[in-house]
Amino acid sequence: MRRTQIYLDEGQKQALRLLALDRGSTVSDLVREAVSRLLRDEVQQGHWSKRLGTLQERIQKSIVAYHGRELTEKEVDAAAREARATVAARRRRAAT
């Protein structure tokens, strides 16, 4: 581990002190935990953004192959609403 200095406003520092006391931990532990969460979330978000972009490309290619052209935004929205309604109806039938 390497020592790093950060600047916190008084409210942040006090809140961290109280939380550390409450948890039986240290302010340093809380800061490391927060940094780890941030980095993990950013990595996961980047991963999902990439996967969603790939999925979007595949869907667009399928649409073009099926319809012979790209759909307008309104057409895509209408198709999405129709698909959601179909899924909801299937779930209602399955629940009865």
N, C-alpha and C positions, 0 to 999 in steps of 0.2 A: 504494500500500500504506500501511496505517496501523500504527503501533506499538501492540502490545497486550501487557500483562503477564499471565502465568499463573503459578500456583503448582503446583510439582511436588514430590513427596517426593524425598528424596536418591537413592533407588534408581532412580526414573524418570529423574531428571536425569543420573545416571551412565550408565545404559543408553543414553540418547539421545546423550550425548557419545561413547561407544564406537562406537555405530552410525554416527554422523556421521563419525567418524574412519575407520572401516572403509569407508564409501562415498565418502569424499572430499567430504563435503557439510557442511552446517551443521545445528545443532540447529534453527534457525529453519526451514530447508528441510524437515526431517523433520516438524516440527509442522504446517507448512502442508499437506504431503502427507497427513498423518493427518486433518486437518480436512476437506480436500477429499474424501477417501475416505468419511468419516463422512457428510458432506452428500450426496454422490452416492448412497450406500447408502440413506439415509433417504428421499431423493426417489424412488428406484427402488422401495423397499418400499411407500411410499405409493401409487405408481402401480399396483403389482401388487395391493395390497390393494383398491384401487378396482375394478380389472378383475375380481378374483376375486369381489368383492361383486356386481358386475353379472352375472357368469356364474352365480353362485349364484341370483340372482333369476330369471334366464332358465330355469335348470334347474327351479326350484320351479314356475314357471308352466307349463312343459312337463309336469311330473309331474301337476299339478292338471288340466291339459287332458286328459291321457291317462287318468288314474285317476279323475277326477272329485272328488278330494279330496287333501288333503296327506297325505303318508306319515309314519308314525312314524319315529323315529330308527332303530329296529331294522330296519324295512323298507328304509330308505335304506342302512343298513350291508349288509344282505343283498344288495341290488341292486348295490352297489359291489363286493362280493366276487364275485358272479356275473360282473360285467363284467370284472373283473381276470382271473378264471379263463378266460373266453372269449378274451381278448386273449392270455394266455399260451399257450393251446392253439393259436391261430392262428400264433403265433410258432414254436412247436415244429414244427408242420406245415410252415411255410415254410422252416425250417432243414434239413429232411430232404429 
